[in-house]
Amino acid sequence: MGKYQLDTKGQVAVAKYHEKNKPSKFDKKQQLEKLRVEYLKKKQKQTGI
């Protein structure tokens, strides 16, 4: 066991802190879809000129 033991109130506070500061997961599919949409818009503008 560790040197410092937390009671349940402390454990909840730590869990809440880590949940808030956890970086959002990088969603590759969503990123690719976003790039695809931007590319199509750009391509449409070029052909529309």
DRENDO-1510 file (C-alpha; in Angstrom, 1 decimal, always signed):
<recs>
REC; n; res; u; v; w
REC; 1; MET; +0.0; +0.0; +0.0 .
REC; 2; GLY; +1.0; +3.6; -0.5 .
REC; 3; LYS; +2.2; +6.0; +2.1 .
REC; 4; TYR; -0.8; +8.2; +1.7 .
REC; 5; GLN; -4.2; +6.7; +2.1 .
REC; 6; LEU; -7.3; +8.6; +0.9 .
REC; 7; ASP; -10.7; +8.3; +2.3 .
REC; 8; THR; -13.7; +8.0; +0.0 .
REC; 9; LYS; -14.2; +11.7; -0.2 .
REC; 10; GLY; -10.6; +12.2; -1.2 .
REC; 11; GLN; -10.8; +9.4; -3.8 .
REC; 12; VAL; -13.8; +11.0; -5.4 .
REC; 13; ALA; -12.1; +14.3; -5.6 .
REC; 14; VAL; -9.0; +12.8; -7.2 .
REC; 15; ALA; -11.2; +10.8; -9.7 .
REC; 16; LYS; -13.1; +14.0; -10.6 .
REC; 17; TYR; -9.8; +15.9; -11.1 .
REC; 18; HIS; -8.4; +13.3; -13.4 .
REC; 19; GLU; -11.6; +13.0; -15.4 .
REC; 20; LYS; -11.6; +16.7; -16.0 .
REC; 21; ASN; -8.0; +17.0; -17.0 .
REC; 22; LYS; -7.9; +13.9; -19.2 .
REC; 23; PRO; -7.3; +14.8; -22.8 .
REC; 24; SER; -10.1; +14.0; -25.1 .
REC; 25; LYS; -9.6; +10.9; -27.2 .
REC; 26; PHE; -8.3; +11.5; -30.7 .
REC; 27; ASP; -10.9; +10.1; -33.1 .
REC; 28; LYS; -9.2; +9.3; -36.3 .
REC; 29; LYS; -12.3; +8.5; -38.3 .
REC; 30; GLN; -13.9; +11.8; -37.3 .
REC; 31; GLN; -10.7; +13.7; -38.2 .
REC; 32; LEU; -10.6; +12.0; -41.7 .
REC; 33; GLU; -14.2; +12.8; -42.3 .
REC; 34; LYS; -13.6; +16.5; -41.5 .
REC; 35; LEU; -10.6; +16.6; -43.8 .
REC; 36; ARG; -12.6; +15.0; -46.6 .
REC; 37; VAL; -15.4; +17.5; -46.3 .
REC; 38; GLU; -12.9; +20.4; -46.4 .
REC; 39; TYR; -11.2; +18.9; -49.4 .
REC; 40; LEU; -14.5; +18.5; -51.3 .
REC; 41; LYS; -15.5; +22.1; -50.5 .
REC; 42; LYS; -12.1; +23.3; -51.8 .
REC; 43; LYS; -12.3; +21.2; -54.9 .
REC; 44; GLN; -15.9; +22.4; -55.6 .
REC; 45; LYS; -14.7; +26.0; -55.4 .
REC; 46; GLN; -11.9; +25.4; -57.8 .
REC; 47; THR; -14.1; +23.8; -60.4 .
REC; 48; GLY; -16.8; +26.4; -59.9 .
REC; 49; ILE; -14.6; +29.3; -60.9 .
</recs>
